Amino acid sequence: MRSPGLTDDGEASMAAQISLRLPEPLLKRLNQEARRRRLRRSDLVRQALEAFLDGGRILGTDRPYDRVRDLVGRLSGGPPDLGERHREYLLDLIRDRR
């Protein structure tokens, strides 16, 4: 039995065609990456789109918190009032190193 979306010889079956316009700098990057990977541009775009739809992100669309969410709560110890008195602690560290 074959996988969904694949032909009998293992090639992807294409149900639809789309076209898009790219700015020159992005087209240049696409061409360079396709050559580097020895892929057709359409295959590279398809892979990138699949990766994005499988959980990737568009750069610049996340909140700052989203970038560090996995770090929150990872550290333990330290002064309990560091958030309120961080400037004092930093100045103390600088003075101690002199």
Helices and strands as residue ranges (DSSP letters): H 24-37, H 41-53, H 64-68, H 82-97
